[in-house]
């Protein structure tokens, strides 16, 4: 039996099955895409930061720059608090990874980059 009710997304009145809550596929998709965007806001923010850091390292290595001061790197909007993983190397040095790139700090305050590939 068809009943009249309001669409959960746009509010339009529609008729259909008793368990139908959206007037059309577009409204159903919009509603679920909105929920997914809201649920993933924090993750998307972190992914943007990681992508920016990765692009900074990629562009520096493409220019032949394998080390740079922390201050200069900060001026390029590099975010030192976000990385994909980290590990301890043989000499006790901590190596930070951002996808296929890694970097570490030297004693003189420089940051050294390399590609894991």
N, C-alpha and C positions, 0 to 999 in steps of 0.2 A: 504494500500500500504506500503510495507516494504522499509525503507530508511536506508542508512548507516550513522552512527554517532559514536562518541567516548564515551566510558563509563565514567561517571562522577567520578568514583573511581579510576580505573586502567588505563584509557586512551585507552584501546583496541578498535579497530573498530569492531562494531557488526551491525547486521540488526535486524529489528523487528518493532513493532508498532511505529507509529509516536510520541507517548507520552512516550515511554520507554527511560529511561536515564541510566540504568545500564545493563551491559552485562549478569549478572547472579545474583542469590539470594545472593551468598557469598559477592559480591561487594556491593550490596544494604545494607546487614546487617552490613558489615564493616563500610560503610559510616555513617550510622545512629548511630552505637555504638560510633564512633569517636565523632560525634556531641554531643551525650549525655554525654560522658566523659568530653569533654571541658566545657559543660554547667554546670556540677556538680562538677568541680574542687574544688571550695571553700567549698562546703558542704562536700565533701569527706575528705578534710583536717581537718575540724572541727570534723567530725565523728571519724577520727583516734585519735585525741587528747582526745575526750571524752572516747573512748574505752580504751586508755592507762590509763587515770585517773581511770576509773572504775576497770580495772584489778589491779591497784596498791592498791586501797581500798579493793577489794575482797581478794587479797593475804595477806594484813596486817590483816584483820579480821580473815582469815583462820588460821593465826599464833597466834591468840589470842591478837593481838595488837589493842587496841581500841582508843589510842591516841598517837600522835607523834609530835615532834617539827616541826615547819614550815621549818626550815633549812634542817632537815633530809628528810622531804617530798620532798623538792625541789631537793635534791640530787638523789631522786628516779625518777626524771624527771616529777614530778606532775606539771601540768599547772593550776595555781590558777585562771586564767582568763576565763576558759571555764567550764560551768556547764549547766545542762538542765533546772533548775529552782531554785528559792530561795523564802524563806518566812520568816516572823518575828514570833518568838515564844513568849510565854507568858512573859518571862523575858526580852524581848527586844532583844534577841539574834537572829542574822540572821543565818538561816540554809540554806546551799547550797545543792542542789540535783544533783546527777549524776545517772540517771535512778533509780534503786531500792536502792541506797545508799544515805546517807546524811552525811554532816559534818558541824561542826561549830568551831569557834575559841574561846578558853577560854581566860581569862584575863592574864594568865601567858604565852601566846604565843603558847600554844599547840593546835593541831587540833584533834578534837574528831570525831570518825566515828561511824556510826550505819547502820544497814540494815532496810529498811522501811517494810520489810516482816515480 
